[in-house]
Amino acid sequence: MTETIDTLVTHAHLFSMQGQGVGYIHDGAVAIYQGRIVAIGSTSDLEARFQITETIDASGCAVLPGLIDAHMHTPWAVVRGVAQDVSNWMQMALAPYSRHITPEAALAGTRLNVLEAIKAGTTTTVDFAKPNPGWAEVFEGAGVRARLTPTINAMPPGGMAGWKVGDIYPLDDDVGQGDIDTAMAFVSDWHCAADGRITVMLGPQAPDMISGDQLLQIKRLAEREGLMIHMHVAQGDREINQMIKRFGKRTPQYLDEIGYLDDQLLAVHLTEATDAETVLIAHSGARMALCSGSIGIIDGIVPPARVFREAGGLVGLGSDQAPGNNCNNIFNEMKLTALFNKIKARDPEVMPAWEVLRMATIEGAQAIGLGDEIGSLEAGKQADLILIDLSAPNLTPAMDTPIRTIVPNLVYAGSGHEVKTVMVAGQILMRDRQVLTMDETVVQAEAQRQAEAVSLRVAADPVHKKMALLTAMEAGQL
Ligand SMILES: [Zn+2]
């Protein structure tokens, strides 16, 4: 008897990402049943093998696993563009805004960012944010896969905006404990929710933003609950300066000594890690989230992902936040990652297109701890996939034989706007560029409205007068 399936995606330039390369199959097909992939192979083989409920014709399209964004801060999308091209980005550019983003504004940012991500082919988002009511529901409703990380820090209310650069932060243990308790309540509510689509990580914001005791408390909780820890590590000279003043050592040595470096840790950025420190972290089994666009714009630095990978570490790509990147688009991250690392090494063979495509798919999945579920198209895995229209002028001609040019063109010429259809766990979230799970017009209008309200509140705050953006405007540069 013929086996019945829900969906067969046919006639694709199929990049399964199986094996050590990109796993290309000419005229390929993907068979899907109850949200999972049951087979991949040639279109003719799978058409003969299955009784098919719905066929999705992917002629002229590349079909890939959905892209993975290993590090985001979605609420910040509501103030896209307010912080870039400045020194002391966090304290001087971002902080003046943070205290004026209401929970409603934050939610509007999250909705906008999830919409932007879906439209650029991102199916898994690893978000790091304050767990305002409604935050997780955005991901649940949009149908994307999410690893949600409620922010834990011990920063007193009001935040950094009034602090002097270089002073030791006035941490407050009560605030830290409150955040830990909130995060654990969020874990009970959301870990493995929405048929397992939503999972939770514990997120001490950074080792300089919480006491050592509370950092260790989080580690114990993560071990007890079997959760990963998602933390900014060596994310800037500001952090290293704090760590030396508080503990007399740099972040990687400190984390090593307190037993924080292991495969439970997703270490974000490593901006200031030396090569030796990078190797230490990679050898521990910890994984790295690389945010090429964000760290380029914020710090003018190329993080040491090449050293990390050469030491055997797993790297995923992250888009970070919209004030200072200024987009959340993994196509952008793939291209910048390949270019920046070639330029840094003065070597065009460093980080070829196929490798950064793996970092955006299978390697990214492994880095965030979901390598068994997503990141490649293979039987048993979740049906998270995207169709990319290769007839877009910037992707034409699409050559398959005798020379195949699709992967380098996707990485160096793709913008994300060529993504045509997006599926997560077998559910179509976007078909022919129409997002089916969100109302695009409403999401964008609400983000605009909230952004205007935030900017009025910021303008009424005296701290605004010191902002670099205002000076640039007055000089006619914006
Ligand atoms: Zn971040």
Boltz pocket constraint, residues with backbone or C-beta under 6 A from the ligand:
constraints:
  - pocket:
      binder: B
      contacts: [[A, 71], [A, 72], [A, 73], [A, 128], [A, 232], [A, 268], [A, 320], [A, 321]]
      max_distance: 6.0
